[in-house]
């Protein structure tokens, strides 16, 4: 790693991803934006738990939130790139790649 700040940012993002429910959220968002309620139903989890995980992903810059009326919709941040169904994000020295879903 070239500097301490870059290492810190990379570690923060890896830490945000290092939780199974957060990885499931990232996987669910690869097909488009969703509300917390939609994610909770999809993941069969409580809304409060999904909201907690979304906050961590948002603070790490991996997810973005946009308000639509009374609802917030969450989507992968613009740092994620898509290629033939696979999505990836550059964490500095490392790149996380989620392969295309068959």
C-alpha positions in Angstrom: 0.0 0.0 0.0 1.3 3.4 -1.0 0.2 5.3 2.1 -1.6 4.9 5.4 -4.8 6.8 4.4 -5.2 4.4 1.4 -4.7 1.4 3.6 -7.2 2.8 6.1 -9.9 3.3 3.4 -9.3 -0.1 2.0 -9.6 -1.8 5.4 -12.8 0.2 6.2 -14.4 -1.0 3.0 -13.3 -4.6 3.4 -14.6 -4.5 6.9 -18.0 -3.3 5.7 -18.1 -6.1 3.2 -16.9 -8.8 5.7 -20.4 -9.6 7.0 -22.7 -12.1 5.2 -25.9 -10.0 5.4 -24.0 -7.0 3.8 -22.7 -9.2 1.0 -26.3 -10.3 0.4 -27.4 -6.7 0.3 -24.7 -5.9 -2.3 -25.8 -8.9 -4.3 -29.4 -7.9 -4.2 -28.5 -4.3 -5.4 -26.6 -5.5 -8.4 -29.9 -5.7 -10.3 -31.0 -2.2 -9.4 -32.1 0.0 -6.6 -34.4 -1.2 -3.8 -36.0 0.2 -0.7 -35.1 -1.0 2.8 -38.5 -2.8 2.9 -37.9 -4.6 -0.3 -34.4 -5.7 0.9 -35.8 -6.8 4.2 -38.4 -9.0 2.5 -35.8 -10.4 0.0 -33.3 -11.2 2.8 -36.1 -12.4 5.2 -34.7 -10.0 7.8 -36.0 -7.3 10.1 -36.1 -3.7 8.6 -34.1 -2.4 11.5 -31.3 -4.9 10.8 -31.2 -4.1 7.1 -31.2 -0.4 7.9 -28.2 -0.9 10.2 -26.2 -2.8 7.5 -27.2 -0.2 4.8 -25.8 2.6 7.0 -22.5 0.8 7.3 -22.3 0.2 3.6 -23.3 3.8 2.9 -20.6 5.2 5.3 -18.0 3.0 3.5 -19.1 4.5 0.2 -20.3 1.2 -1.2 -24.0 2.1 -1.4 -25.8 5.3 -2.2 -29.2 6.4 -1.0 -31.7 8.6 -2.9 -35.0 9.9 -1.5 -38.1 9.2 -3.6 -41.2 10.7 -1.9 -41.4 9.2 1.5 -39.0 6.4 0.7 -35.2 6.0 0.4 -33.9 3.8 -2.4 -30.5 2.2 -2.1 -28.2 1.4 -5.0 -24.6 0.4 -5.5 -22.4 3.5 -5.5 -21.0 4.8 -8.7 -17.7 3.3 -7.8 -19.0 -0.2 -8.7 -18.5 -1.1 -12.3 -20.4 -3.7 -14.3 -19.2 -6.0 -17.1 -21.2 -8.8 -18.6 -23.2 -9.2 -15.4 -20.3 -9.2 -13.0 -19.9 -6.2 -10.7 -16.7 -5.0 -9.1 -15.3 -2.2 -7.0 -11.7 -0.9 -6.7 -10.6 -0.6 -3.1 -7.2 0.9 -3.9 -4.8 -2.0 -4.0 -7.5 -4.6 -4.1 -10.5 -5.2 -6.3 -13.6 -7.0 -5.2 -15.4 -8.8 -8.0 -18.8 -10.5 -7.8 -19.1 -12.8 -10.8 -22.2 -12.8 -13.0 -25.2 -14.6 -11.8 -26.2 -17.5 -14.0 
